[in-house]
Amino acid sequence: MLTKNHSLIITLRNLRGNARGCVFTEPLWGIPFNLYAPYVSVYMLALGLTDAQIGVVTSVGLVFQIFWALMSGAITDKLGRRRATLIADLVGWSVPCLVWAISADFSHFLIAAAFNSVWRVSHTSWTCLLVEDTDPDLLVDVYAWIYIANLVVAFIAPFGGLLIERFTLVPTMRGLFVLAFVMMTAKFFATNALTAETRQGLVRMAETRHQPVIAVLREYSSVFRQVIRAPTLLLATALLVFVSISRTISGTFWAILVTEKLMIPAQYLALFHSTRSIIMLLIFFLVMPRLRSTDVYKPMLFGFVGVMLSQVILLNVPVGSYALLLLATVVEACSLPAITALLDKLMVIIVDPKERARIMAIVYVMMILATSPFGWIAGQLSQLDRDLPFVLSIALYGLGGLLTLLSSRLPRSQPARLGEVS
């Protein structure tokens, strides 16, 4: 185990090129995000939004994400991975941080959600920038370091709670959003300076130079046919959908459940957030290296069972019980890495590198289309009973586990790359 864990350190030390530029700058995004993220939902409640309105904001953001996810492949090919990442990050993160900082009502959060949805473009372009010129044998380690970078910086999340205790919620959140604007903007320009356009990016820029974006989009039909003929990719997409819906529910309504039903003060939310991060970090270092050569389905099945159990515990936490809430948090943190990291590994393996931008765009459009109604649905459920969104989450994780179990019993075959699918 020491050798395997040590290889993660060696990988980080030896990173060069775009992987280095993407990984080393990640904390500049992760630090401000982890400072404000635990409190966004209660910030909206404090400004007068209802549970249903918060659900609407989530769904509206997802609807806009559908458009930008669809456009992301064409934009990434036309502008190049590096330029598309810079522009989309500035529009999708820097601008909404300023809007969130001055938000006063429901309409402001809708505007911010519309701008924030543009991050779907940079998600595609940044992924291409990260992986396309990186040694394929290093990709699992590189993705592990991306997760680790964001988990490590989450240790500072309790500092946000201290600020809230000192200055109250709304003024603190406004200040954190201004800080996020400054740090994230610095990150985007630093990444741009430390990276270069990928070889495949240069090829696609040349191929699409004289094509309007609409013409590039028309080519999606053939790529879409490839996607729906690739059973392993459809499986991975379905699992992405289940996880996406459940994480959307948790990200939006967990803080509301904890503060409004369990009566835990808002300034303590970050303690659970940091605990989750610490446990996940330990899992990435001590457990995930052992799974490099393991069949992905068994650990993912364990992960789905674990997160279901964590949600069941959460729904049975008595009012004011920090201990049981902590147990639910720990169980979830032990289980999630087995799902998220191995899904990323599966996507890297099965996607044709030559069509990665457009394939990933189509996959994420399919995922967001399926996810988008559930912000509104979960908001309506929470308005009725704050437990109900998490009952839905348990059902979705159960479906994910069932699909993983059924898939593990299918005859084993090497996943086909899309370019080889007839």
PyMOL commands that set and color helices and strands:
alter all, ss='L'
color gray80, all
select helices_A, chain A and resi 2-14+17-24+27-46+51-79+81-102+106-116+119-131+136-167+169-194+199-208+213-218+220-228+231-261+266-286+288-291+297-315+322-350+353-371+373-384+388-408+418-420
alter helices_A, ss='H'
color red, helices_A
deselect
rebuild
show_as cartoon
